[in-house]
Amino acid sequence: MISDVHYSERPFHGQDQSKVFEWLYEIVQKEKPSLLLSAGDFGPDVTSDLFDPILENVYLLTIYGNHDNIELIQTLRNRNGAPCWLQDGLIRDYEGLKVAGINGNIAQVKRTVHHRTIENVRGLISKYACLGKEIDVLITHEAPKLESISRDKVTLGYEVFNEAVEILKPMLHLCGHVHIPSQILKLNSTTLVNLDSSTRHREYVITGYETGKLYDVKIVSPKS
């Protein structure tokens, strides 16, 4: 699992992000995952050729965040022709693992394609709930609102994603966006992963999966 890789030809938050895909290739080769989940923000400068070595080696499912080439994300395809993009309102099945996403970031007024209002998100939660299907992994770019997810003593995130976890009851909720050291937390019975894979922290998460169970969820960082 990754989030907020933020490839850019220019510094992002004071960091050189131009080599992040090289790092991503390395971890795919090292870990040899069968599935790569992403909470978005690959960066607006990213091009399809940067994804080619990844998609040759791993099946990718991703949402888009607020720093993405959205048209590219929507057109990326896995080797079997299936889309990489997790479209809002659809539950994808990867070898029995049910994965759903909520794309974009929260805004009071929807001004761009990546904006979602609180009402938009609640509508998507209701849509997923009405499908009557279990969701094993929920991926959102924004984080739930928890004291543990904070910066400078200010709590980050949005309560609407707490509502999503409470209603949909996924085994795991993957999110990013806030650019703090990655954490694995508990929200009700859900394992919550807030992740930053940018150059600042270069962290990713690995986990095992058996039908109905995720196990050994672990953050891997440069210090590991």
C-alpha positions as CSV (number, residue, x, y, z in Angstrom):
1,M,0.0,0.0,0.0
2,I,1.2,3.5,-0.8
3,S,-0.2,7.1,-0.7
4,D,1.0,10.5,-1.7
5,V,4.0,9.6,-3.8
6,H,3.8,13.1,-5.3
7,Y,6.0,12.8,-8.3
8,S,7.0,16.2,-9.5
9,E,9.7,17.8,-11.7
10,R,9.7,20.7,-9.2
11,P,10.2,20.5,-5.4
12,F,7.0,19.6,-3.5
13,H,6.9,21.0,0.1
14,G,10.6,21.6,-0.2
15,Q,11.4,18.0,-1.2
16,D,12.9,16.7,-4.4
17,Q,10.2,14.3,-5.6
18,S,11.7,13.6,-9.1
19,K,13.0,10.2,-8.1
20,V,10.0,8.8,-6.3
21,F,9.0,6.3,-9.1
22,E,12.5,4.9,-9.0
23,W,11.9,4.2,-5.3
24,L,8.5,2.7,-6.1
25,Y,10.0,0.4,-8.7
26,E,12.5,-0.8,-6.1
27,I,9.9,-1.6,-3.4
28,V,7.8,-3.5,-6.0
29,Q,10.9,-5.6,-6.9
30,K,11.8,-6.1,-3.3
31,E,8.4,-7.0,-1.9
32,K,6.9,-8.7,-5.0
33,P,3.3,-8.0,-4.0
34,S,0.4,-9.4,-6.0
35,L,-1.7,-6.3,-5.4
36,L,-0.7,-2.7,-4.9
37,L,-3.3,-0.3,-3.3
38,S,-2.9,3.4,-3.5
39,A,-4.8,6.3,-1.9
40,G,-3.8,8.7,-4.7
41,D,-1.6,11.7,-5.3
42,F,0.9,10.3,-7.7
43,G,1.4,13.9,-8.8
44,P,0.0,16.0,-11.7
45,D,3.3,15.7,-13.7
46,V,3.2,11.8,-13.8
47,T,3.1,10.2,-17.3
48,S,2.0,6.7,-18.4
49,D,5.5,5.5,-19.1
50,L,6.3,5.9,-15.4
51,F,3.6,3.4,-14.6
52,D,4.7,0.8,-17.2
53,P,7.4,-1.0,-15.1
54,I,4.9,-1.1,-12.1
55,L,2.0,-2.5,-14.1
56,E,4.3,-5.2,-15.7
57,N,4.9,-6.5,-12.2
58,V,1.8,-5.9,-10.0
59,Y,-1.9,-5.4,-10.2
60,L,-2.8,-1.8,-9.2
61,L,-6.0,-0.4,-7.7
62,T,-6.0,3.3,-7.0
63,I,-8.2,6.3,-6.4
64,Y,-7.1,9.9,-7.3
65,G,-6.4,12.6,-4.8
66,N,-6.1,16.3,-5.2
67,H,-2.6,16.2,-6.9
68,D,-3.1,13.8,-9.8
69,N,-3.3,13.6,-13.5
70,I,-6.9,12.4,-13.3
71,E,-7.4,11.6,-16.9
72,L,-4.3,9.4,-16.8
73,I,-5.4,7.6,-13.6
74,Q,-8.8,6.9,-15.2
75,T,-7.2,5.4,-18.3
76,L,-4.5,3.2,-16.7
77,R,-5.0,-0.5,-17.3
78,N,-3.6,-3.6,-15.6
79,R,-2.1,-6.4,-17.7
80,N,-5.4,-8.2,-17.9
81,G,-7.1,-5.0,-19.3
82,A,-8.9,-4.2,-16.1
83,P,-8.9,-0.5,-15.0
84,C,-6.5,0.5,-12.2
85,W,-8.9,3.3,-11.2
86,L,-11.3,2.6,-8.4
87,Q,-14.4,4.4,-9.6
88,D,-16.7,5.9,-7.0
89,G,-19.7,3.6,-6.2
90,L,-18.2,0.4,-7.5
91,I,-16.8,-2.4,-5.4
92,R,-13.9,-4.2,-7.1
93,D,-13.0,-7.9,-6.4
94,Y,-9.4,-8.9,-6.5
95,E,-9.0,-12.7,-5.8
96,G,-11.8,-12.4,-3.2
97,L,-10.7,-9.1,-1.7
98,K,-13.4,-6.5,-2.0
99,V,-12.0,-3.0,-2.5
100,A,-14.0,0.3,-2.7
101,G,-12.8,3.9,-3.0
102,I,-13.9,7.5,-2.5
103,N,-11.9,9.7,-4.8
104,G,-10.8,13.3,-4.3
105,N,-10.6,15.7,-1.4
106,I,-13.1,17.6,0.7
107,A,-14.2,21.1,-0.3
108,Q,-17.1,23.2,0.8
109,V,-18.0,23.9,-2.8
110,K,-17.2,21.6,-5.7
111,R,-15.0,23.7,-8.0
112,T,-12.8,21.1,-9.7
113,V,-13.2,17.4,-10.6
114,H,-11.3,16.2,-7.6
115,H,-13.5,18.1,-5.1
116,R,-16.1,16.3,-3.0
117,T,-18.5,18.0,-0.6
118,I,-19.5,16.4,2.6
119,E,-22.9,15.7,1.0
120,N,-21.2,14.0,-1.9
121,V,-19.3,11.7,0.4
122,R,-22.4,10.9,2.4
123,G,-24.2,10.0,-0.8
124,L,-21.4,7.6,-1.8
125,I,-21.5,6.0,1.7
126,S,-25.2,5.4,1.3
127,K,-24.7,4.0,-2.2
128,Y,-22.1,1.5,-1.0
129,A,-24.4,0.6,2.0
130,C,-27.3,0.0,-0.3
131,L,-25.3,-2.4,-2.4
132,G,-25.5,-4.8,0.5
133,K,-22.0,-6.2,-0.1
134,E,-19.1,-6.4,2.3
135,I,-16.2,-4.1,1.7
136,D,-12.8,-5.5,2.9
137,V,-10.7,-2.4,2.1
138,L,-12.0,1.2,1.9
139,I,-9.6,3.6,0.3
140,T,-10.0,7.4,0.7
141,H,-7.6,10.2,0.1
142,E,-8.8,12.2,3.1
143,A,-8.5,10.8,6.6
144,P,-11.1,10.4,9.4
145,K,-11.0,12.9,12.2
146,L,-9.0,11.4,15.1
147,E,-6.8,13.0,17.8
148,S,-3.9,10.7,16.6
149,I,-4.0,12.3,13.2
150,S,-2.8,15.8,14.0
151,R,-0.2,18.4,13.2
152,D,0.9,21.1,15.6
153,K,-1.7,20.0,18.1
154,V,-4.5,20.5,15.5
155,T,-6.6,17.5,14.7
156,L,-6.9,16.8,11.0
157,G,-9.4,14.8,8.9
158,Y,-13.1,14.8,8.5
159,E,-15.8,13.1,10.6
160,V,-17.7,12.0,7.4
161,F,-15.0,9.4,7.0
162,N,-15.5,8.2,10.6
163,E,-19.1,7.8,9.5
164,A,-18.0,5.8,6.5
165,V,-16.0,3.4,8.7
166,E,-18.9,3.0,11.1
167,I,-21.5,2.3,8.4
168,L,-19.4,0.2,5.9
169,K,-17.3,-1.6,8.5
170,P,-14.3,-2.4,6.3
171,M,-11.5,-4.6,7.7
172,L,-9.0,-1.9,6.6
173,H,-9.3,1.8,5.8
174,L,-6.4,3.2,3.8
175,C,-6.0,7.0,3.6
176,G,-3.3,9.7,3.2
177,H,-3.2,13.4,2.4
178,V,-2.0,14.9,5.7
179,H,1.7,14.2,5.3
180,I,2.5,13.2,8.8
181,P,4.5,10.0,9.9
182,S,2.5,7.0,8.9
183,Q,0.3,5.3,11.5
184,I,-1.7,2.1,12.0
185,L,-4.6,2.8,14.3
186,K,-7.9,1.2,15.3
187,L,-11.2,2.9,14.5
188,N,-14.0,0.7,15.9
189,S,-13.1,-2.8,14.6
190,T,-11.4,-1.4,11.5
191,T,-7.6,-1.2,11.0
192,L,-6.9,2.4,9.9
193,V,-3.7,3.0,7.9
194,N,-2.8,6.7,7.4
195,L,0.2,6.7,5.1
196,D,2.7,9.1,3.6
197,S,4.9,7.6,0.8
198,S,6.4,11.0,-0.3
199,T,10.1,11.7,-0.1
200,R,9.6,13.2,3.3
201,H,8.8,9.8,4.9
202,R,9.1,7.2,2.2
203,E,6.8,4.7,4.0
204,Y,4.6,2.0,2.7
205,V,2.5,-0.8,4.2
206,I,2.6,-4.5,3.6
207,T,0.0,-7.1,4.7
208,G,-1.1,-10.6,4.1
209,Y,-4.5,-11.7,3.0
210,E,-6.6,-14.8,3.3
211,T,-10.3,-15.0,2.5
212,G,-12.0,-12.8,5.1
213,K,-8.8,-11.8,6.9
214,L,-6.0,-9.3,6.6
215,Y,-3.0,-10.1,8.8
216,D,0.5,-8.8,9.7
217,V,-0.3,-5.2,8.7
218,K,3.1,-3.5,8.9
219,I,4.6,-0.1,8.1
220,V,7.9,-0.3,6.3
221,S,10.1,2.9,6.5
222,P,13.7,3.7,5.7
223,K,14.5,3.1,9.3
224,S,13.0,-0.4,9.3
